[in-house]
């Protein structure tokens, strides 16, 4: 089904600059080309902003009275209401405007507030009572958030909620940062199949240009052609084997030569070599470390300074539920994923206030080519229902957009990771070994060594 294009305009009523600035940032982060209209000024000490998505572009140049002029919503797709709040309740002028301008039931709405002091949920609750339903997304920006730079993350999370609603309604909305630049570029490793391929589709859907990295040139080329035809984006192919020591540095140099700036880095590439450590292929494990750990670290090291300089960027590193526990029969793989989680969480803390976020995606067993390549299709962990690559990518994409530090995908996986906190380490290793062992009920297949 085709997506519905979105038309947008921002209308704001202003006395001071805080709510106006927040509205401008939200509008820029939505990625739409909004016309900014200062509609009117409310009574002194009150500020009201209406961010309305649709075709309305009329200008009202008279001061607010106790009953502002009515607004016709027409064919709006979305309304976002923004207001300053200095107490627990809405200002009477705002209440009057909401009553005079009822939002039709079929139009979703969200709300945000800028706050100079303490606030509870009373203002949004009152707004919901007047409108007749609760806003699907809310945000509150305090003075302390503006001073610390925390408003950037709040706006990104708020916009992520708005975007999720629009995507579910099949409306087209490009993803952008609060810099207001609508066309961004994402680099995705391991993009030819599985989770990486699903990530590529998600970013392309949101009008990102892409740099796609994988070993298989022909397969990667087909993916790039598909995304160009379907979404009209630019897709640059880098057929590179990240298990080679110079691969990550080579990609970065090519990007520099081609003048491509990376706004989002998705370190998705990785693989496993399964079996008892004393029997597994040593070269395969070294190549796994090179891919899972070193290439990930090198790409992050090379691309991060530009993101910090632009004060905008996102990094997603692929961890695993194996990041949280030792993995007998997957000793090197789980160790590599423990590195990814530890590295990413530390980096996320270092980067607070820079405009750059780092997210670790930790899925459990997933229906991809991973298990076949690792010769694990008959192990206990890959029996039963597996999550799809699309489910995992969707969860990771939402977490990345919201700037979350980490996400474990799926309730069962969350419970498993949580339970590890209460078990002795030797017991965790013992349980992990049983999970990773070959299933007696699965067909027994003889495999050659990986790598």
DAWO-V203001 format. One record per residue. N is the residue number from 0. SS is DSSP state (a for helix, b for strand, c for the rest). Layout:
n=[N & N]
ss=[SS & SS]
This chain:
n=[0 & 1 & 2 & 3 & 4 & 5 & 6 & 7 & 8 & 9 & 10 & 11 & 12 & 13 & 14 & 15 & 16 & 17 & 18 & 19 & 20 & 21 & 22 & 23 & 24 & 25 & 26 & 27 & 28 & 29 & 30 & 31 & 32 & 33 & 34 & 35 & 36 & 37 & 38 & 39 & 40 & 41 & 42 & 43 & 44 & 45 & 46 & 47 & 48 & 49 & 50 & 51 & 52 & 53 & 54 & 55 & 56 & 57 & 58 & 59 & 60 & 61 & 62 & 63 & 64 & 65 & 66 & 67 & 68 & 69 & 70 & 71 & 72 & 73 & 74 & 75 & 76 & 77 & 78 & 79 & 80 & 81 & 82 & 83 & 84 & 85 & 86 & 87 & 88 & 89 & 90 & 91 & 92 & 93 & 94 & 95 & 96 & 97 & 98 & 99 & 100 & 101 & 102 & 103 & 104 & 105 & 106 & 107 & 108 & 109 & 110 & 111 & 112 & 113 & 114 & 115 & 116 & 117 & 118 & 119 & 120 & 121 & 122 & 123 & 124 & 125 & 126 & 127 & 128 & 129 & 130 & 131 & 132 & 133 & 134 & 135 & 136 & 137 & 138 & 139 & 140 & 141 & 142 & 143 & 144 & 145 & 146 & 147 & 148 & 149 & 150 & 151 & 152 & 153 & 154 & 155 & 156 & 157 & 158 & 159 & 160 & 161 & 162 & 163 & 164 & 165 & 166 & 167 & 168 & 169 & 170 & 171 & 172 & 173 & 174 & 175 & 176 & 177 & 178 & 179 & 180 & 181 & 182 & 183 & 184 & 185 & 186 & 187 & 188 & 189 & 190 & 191 & 192 & 193 & 194 & 195 & 196 & 197 & 198 & 199 & 200 & 201 & 202 & 203 & 204 & 205 & 206 & 207 & 208 & 209 & 210 & 211 & 212 & 213 & 214 & 215 & 216 & 217 & 218 & 219 & 220 & 221 & 222 & 223 & 224 & 225 & 226 & 227 & 228 & 229 & 230 & 231 & 232 & 233 & 234 & 235 & 236 & 237 & 238 & 239 & 240 & 241 & 242 & 243 & 244 & 245 & 246 & 247 & 248 & 249 & 250 & 251 & 252 & 253 & 254 & 255 & 256 & 257 & 258 & 259 & 260 & 261 & 262 & 263 & 264 & 265 & 266 & 267 & 268 & 269 & 270 & 271 & 272 & 273 & 274 & 275 & 276 & 277 & 278 & 279 & 280 & 281 & 282 & 283 & 284 & 285 & 286 & 287 & 288 & 289 & 290 & 291 & 292 & 293 & 294 & 295 & 296 & 297 & 298 & 299 & 300 & 301 & 302 & 303 & 304 & 305 & 306 & 307 & 308 & 309 & 310 & 311 & 312 & 313 & 314 & 315 & 316 & 317 & 318 & 319 & 320 & 321 & 322 & 323 & 324 & 325 & 326 & 327 & 328 & 329 & 330 & 331 & 332 & 333 & 334 & 335 & 336 & 337 & 338 & 339 & 340 & 341 & 342 & 343 & 344 & 345 & 346 & 347 & 348 & 349 & 350 & 351 & 352 & 353 & 354 & 355 & 356 & 357 & 358 & 359 & 360 & 361 & 362 & 363 & 364 & 365 & 366 & 367 & 368 & 369 & 370 & 371 & 372 & 373 & 374 & 375 & 376 & 377 & 378 & 379 & 380 & 381 & 382 & 383 & 384 & 385 & 386 & 387 & 388 & 389 & 390 & 391 & 392 & 393 & 394 & 395 & 396 & 397 & 398 & 399 & 400 & 401 & 402 & 403 & 404 & 405 & 406 & 407 & 408 & 409 & 410 & 411 & 412 & 413 & 414 & 415 & 416 & 417 & 418 & 419 & 420 & 421 & 422 & 423 & 424 & 425 & 426 & 427 & 428 & 429 & 430 & 431 & 432 & 433 & 434 & 435 & 436 & 437 & 438 & 439 & 440 & 441 & 442 & 443 & 444 & 445 & 446 & 447 & 448 & 449 & 450]
ss=[c & c & c & b & b & c & c & c & b & b & b & b & b & c & c & c & c & a & a & a & a & a & a & a & a & a & a & a & a & a & c & c & c & c & b & b & b & b & b & b & c & c & c & c & c & c & c & b & b & b & b & b & b & c & c & c & c & c & c & c & c & c & c & c & c & c & c & c & c & c & c & c & c & c & c & c & c & b & b & b & b & b & b & b & b & c & c & c & c & c & c & a & a & a & a & a & a & a & a & a & c & c & c & c & c & c & c & b & b & b & b & b & b & b & b & c & c & c & c & c & c & a & a & a & a & a & a & a & a & a & a & c & c & c & c & c & c & b & b & b & b & b & a & a & a & a & a & a & c & a & a & a & a & a & a & a & a & a & a & a & a & a & a & a & a & a & a & a & c & c & b & b & c & c & c & c & c & c & c & c & c & c & c & c & b & b & b & b & b & c & c & c & c & a & a & a & a & a & a & a & a & a & a & a & a & c & c & c & b & b & b & b & b & b & c & c & a & a & a & a & a & a & a & a & a & a & a & a & a & a & a & c & c & c & b & b & b & b & b & c & c & c & c & c & c & c & a & a & a & a & a & a & a & a & a & a & a & a & c & c & c & c & c & b & b & b & b & c & c & c & c & c & c & c & c & c & c & c & c & c & c & a & a & a & a & a & a & a & a & a & a & a & a & a & a & a & a & a & a & a & a & a & a & a & a & a & a & a & a & a & c & c & b & b & b & b & b & b & c & c & a & a & a & a & c & c & c & c & c & c & a & a & a & a & a & a & a & a & a & a & a & a & a & a & a & a & a & a & a & a & c & c & c & c & c & b & b & b & b & b & b & b & c & c & c & b & b & c & c & a & a & a & a & c & c & c & c & c & b & a & a & a & c & c & c & c & b & b & a & a & a & a & a & a & a & a & a & a & a & a & a & a & c & c & c & b & b & b & c & c & a & a & a & a & a & a & a & a & a & a & a & a & c & c & a & a & a & a & a & a & a & a & a & a & a & a & c & b & c & c & c & c & c & c & c & c & c & c & c & c & c]
